[in-house]
Amino acid sequence: MGRPVSDPPAHPLIPRREVDPRQELPPLELEVLARWHERDVFAESLRLREEAEQWVFYEGPPTANGPPGIHHVLSRVFKDIYPRFQTMRGYRVERKGGWDCHGLPVEIAVEQKLGISSKAEIEEKIGIEAFNAACRESVFAYVEDWNRLTERIGFWLDLEHAYRTLDETYIESVWWALAQIAEHDLLYEGHKVVPYCPRCETTLSSHEVALGYEDVVDPSLYLKLPVSAGEDRLLVWTTTPWTLPGNVAVAVSPTASYARARAGDEIFVVAEDRVAPVLGEQADILERFSGSELVERYGSYRGPIFAAEDREAGELPILADTFVTTEDGTGIVHLAPAFGEDDYRVAAAAPNVPFDPRNAGTLYNPVRADGTYDARTRSREGRSYEGRFVKDPVLTEELIADLRERQLLLKVEEYEHSYPHCWRCGTPLLYYAKPSWYIATSRLREQLLAANETVSWYPPHVKHGRFGDWLKNNVDWALSRERYWGTPLPVWRCKRGHVHVIGSFQELTERSGETLEDHHRPYVDDLTFPCPHTDADGAECGARAQRVPEVIDVWFDSGAMPFAQHHFPFEHRETFEERYPADFICEAQDQTRGWFYSLLAIATLMSWPAPYRNVVCLGLILDEEGQKMSKSRGNAVEPWPVLESYGADALRWYFFTSKQPWDGYRFSAEAIGEGVRLFLKQLWSTYYFYVLYAKASERELQEAQGNASPASELPDLDRWALSRTAATAELVAERLDAYDAT
C-alpha cells in the first residue's frame, strides 16, 4: 500500500496516498476492510439514513455447523450488490443476519461426532437431554469461520443482532403461527404413505424430497404370478422388489385392453400394448379383454409372493383402478399398501382386502421403522430376512434368486431412473405408511398461485416454470419429524384423543402451572395439563394432556423468519410491519423447493401478501469438467485459497460478469486470474495514471476548486467525459434495477 501524504491536499480529487503501480490487490482489500471496521462504516451507513425510506432484504439462514464453501460466496456477493446499490441511492437497508439452528443437518453432524448412527443409540446410550445439548453447542462451531468469510468478501450483514431459530422468542412466534393454522382447521394428523428416511427414522416433506434426487439403476422385475384357477400367469412389473413381501393384491387398469398370450410353453396375462415389448414379437395373442373383464374372469391369484409366518397360502385379489397405465411395464402392478400412496388408497377402498385405514393395525407391513424386515418375512427355505436393510443390493439379489427358484420370475432388467434420497444423510428413501402431522397447504393452492403472480422472478421463467409448477402440484405439508433437536410441535393430546394446540409460552404456563427457560425437548415433554376440551353439554374433559413427541420441519422454522425474528406478535409489531414484505431475496434455484416455498406457504397460511417482491435464483457451481462439486468427489473448492491468491474483488467480478448467475458456473481459477489481468489491474493502472497527473497538476486543481465552469462552457472532451459518465451511471442503475449485475 502507498504511504500517507504528509500534508493531504484540500482538493477531493487529489488522492491522499501515493499509488504503487504494482500493487497486489488482496493486501489492498485488507486495508479497506480494516478502515471499514475502524470507522464502523456499515453501521454509519444506517445511522445516516435513519429517517430514510426502507428497502428490505431477508437473509436466508444458513446452518453454521460446517465451514462455508465457494457456493456460499456466490450467494453472498449477489446478496450484497443489490442492497449496496440501494444504500447508495439513499435507502435505509438493514441487513440482519440469521442462523438456521435445528434439524437433521445438525443432528447428523452430532451423531457422527458422537460415533452413533441410530435413534436407539440417542435415546438409550446418550439421552435426549445430552444429545440436544451437543446439538446446541455444535450449531455455532463454525460461526467465526462464517463471520470471517462474510467480512473478507465485503458482504455487509448485521451479524451482531442475527436471529437464531433456536432462541425462545423465535420458537414462541412459530408456536403462535401453528396455533393460528390450527384455528383455521389446517393442521391435522393423518395416516398416509409418506417419504421416509429409514436411517434418520423420520418423515420428510415434499420439498425436502425434491432436494435429494439421484440417478440410480435398479432391477426391474417381471413376475409371473399364477392365477387361482387354471395355469395362466399374471405378468406383474415392479422396480421395488423390497416391497414384494408386503404384497396384498395386484391391480389392472379397468379400461385398458389386456391379452391372454402364449410365449413358449406358458400362457400370460398382460396389457395388449405390452405383449411384444415384454414377450417378444413371436408371442401369440389368444384372447383380448378389458381390465374390468380380467378382474371378473380371474378374480384372484395365488399368494403371498413371499412366505410369512403370519400369512397362509391362499388367494389374493385382483383389483382395478385408473392409476394403472400401460405405457411401460406390463399394465399389471403389485399393491403393497404399506409402501405406496396409490396402493394404500386402492387397498383401503377394496372390500376384499383385509385393511381398514381407520385401524392402522390392519395394515400389513413387514418392514420396521429402521428400514429392516421384521421376523415374519422368510425365504423359500424358511430362513428369516429379519434385520436386513430392504434397499441393500445384496438382499435384493437374494430376493430375486428366491423368486427365480420358485419359478415366479420371467426376467430381470436394469431400470435407470431418478430416485429420492435423504437430503441430509443420503440414504435411499422409502415410501412408508405411518401417522404424521400435516398442514393442509393443498387447500390453498389457488391462493399460493395468486401470491406468486405478485412476485418478480429472475430469471422470469421460474415464475410459471419451476416454481409455478411446484405450486400447481402442491401437496399437504408433512410437518412433523420423529426427531429430537427442533422446534417442538406444540400439540398436546389427552388419552381420549382431544387435541389442543398451544400458541404461547404464557398459555402453556397457565395451563401446566410450570415455567420453562428452555422449551426444547426433553423439558417441554414433561409438561402436562388437564384437557380443556368441553362436550356439547359444557362438561370439561379434564384428562391429562401430554405433548405429542414430534418436532417440526426445519423448513417451517426458516420460513417463519419474516415475523419470528421480531418475536411477532408478542412484541415489535411496528418493526415487523415496516419490514414486510422483503424487496429482495436471493438463494440457489433449489430453494424453489425449500426456503422460497416455505416463506410463501406460511405467509399464505397467515393470509398475508407474498413475503417477497423480487427473487434472484442462482445456478449451481460446477467444477471445470461440469460436475457438481462435493467433498466426496474431491472436487470442492475452498474459498480461502482463492481469496488469498486473487482477492475478493476478483472473485466477485468473476461471479458478476462471467455469465447470468442463474445459468450456473463452471468454476475456473484461471478465469478469475484473467479477470484480474484484463480488468482489475487495468483499472488500477488507470487510477495510477490519474494520480500521477493529478499530483502534477495539483496547483491548477486547487485554484479551480470552487470556480467550476457550467457544463456548456467546458471543452468538448470534458463534456464528452461527463456525458459518458452520466450515461454509464444511468445504464448501471437501469440494469441493477432489473436485477442484472452482468
N, C-alpha and C positions, 0 to 999 in steps of 0.2 A: 504494500500500500504506500501511497505517497506520504511525504512528511507534511505536517501542518505549516501553513504560511505564517510567518511571524506577525505580520500586520494584515489581517484579512481586508480585502478591498471592500469598499462600500457598495459597489455595484453588484446586483444579484446575478448578473450574467458572467461574472468573473469567478471561476472556481476558487475555493479556499485551499485547495491542495494542488501540489504538482502531480502530474499523471505519468505513470510508468507505462510506456507503450507495450512492454512485455508482461504486463500484469496477468497473473494467474487468477481465474475467476473464483474458485472456491474460497481462498482467503479473503477476497473482497466481500463475498457474501457473508462470511462470518463476522466481519467488522460491521456490516449493515445490521445484522441480527443483534449484535451487542449494543449498537446505538438504539435500535428499537426497544430492546429490553431496558436499557438505562433510562430512556425517556418515556417508557410505558406508552408507546405510540398507539397501540390498538385501543387501549382504554381512553386515551386522549381523543382519538377519533370519535368515540361515542360521546365523550363529555362535550365536545364542540358542537355536537348535533343533538343535544339533549332535548330540545324542543322541536326538532325536525320531524317530518313525516317518516313513519317506519316502513322499512322494506324487510320482509320476514323470510328468514331461511331456517329450515329444520335440518338438523344433523341426524342422519340415520345412525343409531348407536351400534358401534362395533363391540365385540366381546374381547376384552384385553387379557385373555388367558394364554395368549401366544404372541410372538413378535409380529409386527406388521410386515407385509410383503410389498412387492413392487406394484401390485394391483391396488393396494391402499393408497399409494402415491397418486396413481391415476385419478381415483375418485376425489382425493383431497385437493388436487390442483384445480379440478373443474369446480369443486365446491367453493374454491377461493376466488376464482377470477370474476364471477358474476357479482357476489357481494362486494368485492373490492371496487368494481366498476360503479355499482350503485352508491357506494360510500363516496366516491369521487364526485358523483352527481349531487351530493348533499343529503342523501337519505341517512337516517339512523339505522344501521344494520347490526342488530345484536346477533351474535353467532354463538349460541350456547351449545357447548359440547354435551355428549351423553354417553353412557356406558350401558350395554346390554349385559346383565349380570346373572341371569338364570338359565336353566335349561340343559339340554343334552350336551351342547358344546362344552359346558363347564363340567358337568358330571363325568363325562367320558374321560376328560383330561385328568380329573382327580382319581378316577378308577385306575388309570394307567400309572399314576404316581404312587398309589397305594398298593399296586400289584394285585388288583382284584378285577373280576370281569363279569359279575352277575349280581342281580338284586339280592339273591340269597346271601351272598357274602356281605353286602352292605348291611343288611338287617341283622344277620347273625354274628358276623365277625367284627364289624366296625361299629354299627349302631347308627341310626338316623341322625342323632344329635352331632356325633363326632364327624360323620360324613358331611353334613351340611356346613359345619364349622370349617372343614377343609375346603369346601366349595367357596365359601365366603372369602377365605384367605387367598385362594388361587385366582379369583376374579381379577384382582389388581396386581398380579405378579408381574405383568409387563406394562403397567400403566406408564412408568417412566420411559420405557422404550417408545411407546406411542407418543407421549408428550414431546420427547426429544426429536422424533421424526417430524411431528407436526410443526414444531418450531423451525427445524432445519430447512424444510421445503417452503417456508414462508406462508403457511396456512394460518390466517388469523382466526382463532377459535377460543372462546372463553372456556377454558378447562378448569379454572378455579371454582366456578359455580356449576359444573356439569351435573346434569341429572343422572340418577342411578336407579335402575329398575328394582334394585333390592331395598331401597330406602322405604321406611314405614309410610311416609307421606305418599309415595308413589303407589305402593300396594293398596293403600286405602282408597285412592282415586280409582284404581282398577276395580276394586270391590264395588264401589258405587256404580260404575258403569255396568257391571254384570247384574247388579240388582235392578238397574233400570231396564236392562234387556229382559230380565225375568218378569218384571212387572208387565211387560208387553207380550208375555207368553211366548217369547222367542228362545228361551233356554229350556232344554228338555233332556231327559235321559232316554236313550234308545238302545235296543239290542240289534246290532247290524253287523254285516261283514265290513270290516274296516282295514285300511292299510296298517300293518302291524310289524314292528321290528322285534323279532324274537330274541335278539341279543340284548337290546335295551328293555325289552318286555313292556312296550308301551304302544298305544295308538299314535298314529301320525295324521296330520291334516292333509287335505288335498294339495295345498300349496307347498307343504314340506315334501310330499311325494314328488311333486314336479321338479324339485331341486336335485333329485338323486337318480335320474335315469342313466343307465349304462347299456351299451350294446353288448349282448351276450349271445352265445349259441347254446340252445337247449335241445334235448332229444324230443322229437315229435313222434308220438306213438300211435299206431293204428291197431286198435284192439279188435278182436273178433269174438264177440260175446254170444254164446248160444241162446237162442230164444227158448222159452219154457216148453213149448210144444213143437216138436219137429227138430230138424237138423240144420235149419238156416242159421246164419250168423249175422248179428248186427255189427256193422263196421263203425266203430266209435273212435273218434280222434281226440287226443289231448296233448298239450305241451307241458302239462304239470303232473308228471307221474306220481309225485309225492301226495297228491290229493286222492289217488285211487282208493286207498284204504278207507276213506270217508264216503265212498260212493253209496248212494241210496236209490238212484234211479238214472235213467237216460232220457234225453229229450230230442224231439224232432220238430221241424217247422210244420205247422198244420196245413199250410197251403202249398208247400214245395212238392215237386214231383220226385218220388222215390222209385227205385228199381230193385227188382229181385234179379240178381245177375250171377251167372256161373263163371268162375275163374278156376281152371284146373278141375280138381275133384270136389270143390266146395261151392256152396251157394251163399251169396252175401246179400244183405240188405243195405243199400247205400243211396244217397241222393243221386238222381239220374245224371245231373251235371258233373258228378264226381266219379262216375264209373270209369271212364277212360283215364283220367289223371291218376286215379288210385290203383285200379286193377289192370290197366293197360288196354290197348286197342283190341286185343283178342277176346276180351270178356264179352259174353253173350247176355243180352238183356232178355230175361224170360217173361217178366211182367212189370207193369207200371201201376203206381197208385199214389194217392196223396199222403201227406203225413198223417192226416186225421184217419184215413183208411188204414194206414200202417198200424196206428195205435189200436184200432178196433180189431184188426186181423191178428196181431201178435200178442198185444196186451202186456207181456212181461218177458223178462229174460232171467237166466239163472245167475244167482249171486250168493254171497257177496264176491266181489272181484278178488279180495284178499281175505284169507281166513282170519277170524277174530274169535276170541274165547267167549264173547257175549253175543255172537251172531251165528245163527244156524243157517245152513244151506237152504235156499228156498227161492221164491220168486220175488223179483224186484220190478217195479212198474216202468212202463214206457209212457212218457208224458209228451204233450205237445205245447209249444209256446213260440210266440213270434220272435223272440230274441235269437233263435237259432237261424243261421244263414247257411247257404250252400256255396258261398264264394270261395271257401277253402276247406280243408279237412275232408270230412265225409258227409256233412249235413246231419250227423248224429253226435251229440255231445253227452258226456257223463256229468251227472249232477252230484256235487258234494256240498250240501247247503252250509256246512261249517266254513267253507273256503271260497265261496263265490257269491257275489251280490245277486245275480240272476238266479243262481242255483237256490239260494235261500228263499227268494221270492216265490219261485215256481213250486218248490217243495212245500212251502208253508200253505200254499193255496190248494195243494193236491189232497183229496180225501184219502187216497190210498198210500200216502207216505206218513209214517208214524212220527210226525213232527208238528208241535203246536208252538208257534212263536211266542205265545203268552206264557209258556213254560220252557225256559231255557234248558232245563234238564232233559227234555225230549230230543234235543239236537244231538245227533251222533257226531262226536268229534274225538278222534283218536290221537290228536296232537296236543301236547302240553304247552303251557304258556312260554316255555323256553325254546319252542320250536322242535322238540324231540317227540318221537312217538311214545305213547304210553304202553303198558304191558299187553294191551289187547291185540295189537296187530302182529300177525305171525306169517312166517314163510310157509312154503309148501311142506317142508319137513317138520313144521310145528315150532320152529325156532322164533323166539320173540325179537322184534325190532326195537324193543324198549330202549330209550336213551339215545337213539340215533337221530342226528340232526337231519331233518327232512330234505334240506337242499344240499346235502353232502353228495358230491358226484359219485363217490364210491357206493353209497347206499342206493343211489339212482340206478347204477349198473346192476346191483343185486336185485332190485325190484324188477328190472327189465328181464333179467335172467330167469327169475321166478315165473314171470308171465310167459316167457318163451317155453319153459319146461312144461307148463300146463297147457300149452298149445292155445293160448289166448292172444297171441301176438302175430299179426300179419307181417308188419315191418316196422323199422325204426328209421327215421330220417333226421338230419340236422335242421334245426329251425333257428334262424338268426333273427333276433328282434330286440327291441328296446325294453329293458325290464327295470322296475323301480328298486332302488337300494336306499338304505337309510342315509339321509343327507349328512349325518354326523359320524356314524361308525362304519358305513359302507357295507353292512350286512344286507343280503337279499331280503326284501320284504315278503311277508306272507299276507294274503287276504284272509282274514280270520274273524270269525263271528264272536262278538263279545259286547258287553254293555259299555257304553261311553256316554259322556255328556256332549250335547251338540248345541250350536246356535243356528237357528233356522234362517240362515242367510239366503237360501233359495227362495224364500217368500218375499225377498226384497230385490229380486233380480232386476225388475224394471227401474226401481229407484237407483240402483247401482249404475245401470246403463245411462240413466238420465244425468247422474252426477258426473260421469265420465265425459259427457258431452261438453261440460263447462271447463274442461282441462285442456291446455295446450301441451302436446307431447312432441318431444324431439328425440328421434325422428318422428314425423307425423303419422307414419303407417302403424305405429304401435297402438295408437288410439283405438282403431277399429280392427286391428290385426291381433297381435299377440295379447294385448290387454283386453281389448273388447271381446275377443273370442273367449277368453278366460271368464269374463263376467257373464257372457251368454250361457256358458255351460256350468255356471256356479252351482255348487252343491253345499249342503249344510256343513258348517264348520265344526269339525271334530275338535272340541275344545280341551277335553280332559287328558291328562297324562298320568300314567300309573308310576310316577317317579317321586323324587324327594326334594330336590333343590329348585324351587319355583314359587311363584305366587300361589298360595293355597286357594283352591276352588272354594268360595265362601258359601257352600251349600251344607246345611245341617238337615238331618233326616231322623225321624223317630222310628221306633220299631213297627209302628202302624203304617209307615210309608209316607207320612206327611213331610213335605219339603219346605224349608224356609231358607231364603237367600239373604244373607247379612250384607247391608250396604254401607256400614261404617264401623269403626272400632268402638265408638261410643255405644252403638246399638248392641254390639257383642258384650261389652262390659255390663250394660244394663241388664241384659238377659242372663248372663252367666254369673254375674257378681264378681268377676275377676278381671284384672287389668294386666295386659301383657306389654312388655317392652319390645318384644320381637314376635311378630305374627307368622313366622315361618314354621314349618314342621321341625321338630315334633311338638313344640309348645302349644300351637293352636289346636292340635289334635286332642289335647286333654280337656278342652273347654266344652262343657255340655250345658244345656238349659232345658227347662220344661217346654215342651212343644206348644206353641201359641195357637195352633190350629183350632178353629171352632166349627162345630157342626151346624146344621140348619136350625137347631134349637138354641144355639148360642152356648152350648157346653164346650168348654176348653178341653183339648186332648190331655195335656199335662205329662205325657210320656217323655222320658229324657231324649233329647235330640242330640245326636253325635255328628260331628263333621264327617262327610264322605272323605276318603283318603286321598283323592287325586289332587294334583296341582294343575295349573293351566298351561296351555300352549304358550311358549315364549314369544311367539309372534303377536299374541294379543298384548303382551307387555309392551313391545316396541310400537305397535300400532296405536297404543293409548298415549304416546308421548306428547301430542299437542296439548292435552289438558292435565295429564298426570304429572308432568314436570313442574306444574304450578300448584299442585295439590288442589286443583279444582274438583268439586265445587266448594270445598271446605274453606278455602282462602284464595286470595289473588284472582278473584273473578275478573276484575278490570284488566289485569295483565293478560290473562288468557284471551279475553275478548279482543284486546288490542292486537294480539299476535296470532290470531286465527282468521283465515287460513294462511298457510305459507305462500309467499310469492314464488318460491323456487325450492325444489329439492332435486337431488341428483344421486343416483346409485347405478350399479350394474343392471343390465337388462333382466337378469334372473329375478330381480326384485319385483317384477310384474307379478310373480307368484308368491312373493314374500312381503316385504315392507310396504311397497306401493299398494298392494291389495289390502293388507291388514289396516292400513291407515284409512283407506276409502270405506272398507266394510264397517269399521267401528263408527266412523263419522255418520254413515248412513243409518246404522242401528240407533244412533243418538238423534236422528232426524236433523242433522246439521248439514250445511253445504259441504261440497268436496273440500278436503283438508289441504289441498294444494292447487295452485293455479298453473304452474309451469313445471314440467318434469323433463329432465335430461337423462336419457338412458345411455349408459356406457357399454361398449362391447368388451369382449374378453381380451386379455393379453396372452398371446401365444408365443412360443419360442420361435427361433429363426426358421425351424422346419415346419411351422404351422401346427405344432402340437400344443395341447393345453398344458400350462405349467402346473407342476405338482412336485412336492418334495419326494414322493415315492418314485417318480420318474427321474429325479435328479436333475431336472431342467429348470427348477425355480430360480429366479434371480433375486438376490438380496439387494435392497435399495442402497445400503450404506456404501459399498464399494463404488457404485455408480456416482453417488453424490460426492464422494471423496475425489474421484477422478475428474469429473466434469462439472460438478456443482448443480444446485437445484434449478437455476435458471435454464441450464441446458436441458435438463430433464423436462421441465415444464414446457419449454419451447418445442421439444420433440412431440410431446403429447398434444399440444395445441395446433401444430402445423403439419404433422406428417399425414393426417387424414381426418375424416369426420370421426368423432370419438365413438359413435355407436357402431362403426364398421369393424371395430376391433383392431388390434395391433399385432404385428409380428415383431416382437421386441428385438432391437438391434442396437448394441452399444456403438457399433460403427456409425450408425445413422445419427446417434446423439453427438458423437465426435464431429461428424460432418456439419451438424447444425452449429457447433461451436466455431468451426473454421469459417463457414460461409456466412454466418450472421453475427453471432455474439462478438467474435474477435473483430469483425469488420466494423460493428457498431462501436466497439471500444476504440478502434483506430480512428474512426471519425471523431469521436469525443476527444481523443488526444490531439488530433489536428485542430479542432476548435479551441481547446485550451491553449495550445501553443500560440495561436494567433490572437486570441483574446487577451492574453497577457502582454503580447507585443503591442496591442492597441489599447492598453489599459487606460491611458490618459484620455484618449478620444472617447472611450465608453463612459468614463466618469463625467466628462464635460457634456456629453449628450444626454446624461440622465436628467429627466425632468423636462427636456426640451424636444420631445419626440414630435416628429412632423406627422400631419394627417396622412393616412394611407395613400390618398390620391396624389400627394406630392412626393412620394417615395420613388426612387428609381425603379425601373421595370423589373429588374432582377429581385429587388426586395419585395415588390408587390407580388411577383410570381411565387416567392418563397412563402409569404404569408397566405396566399390563396391555396397553395398546395398543402400547407399545414392545416388550414381550416377544412379543406376537403377531406383530408385524411382523418381528422378528428370526427367529422360528420359520418364518414364511412364506417369507422370503427364503432361509433355509437350505434349506428344502424344495425351493424352485424351483431353486436353484443345484445342489443335489444331483442334480436331474433334468436338469441342463444346459439350463435355461431361464432366460435372462437378461432376458427381456422384462418 
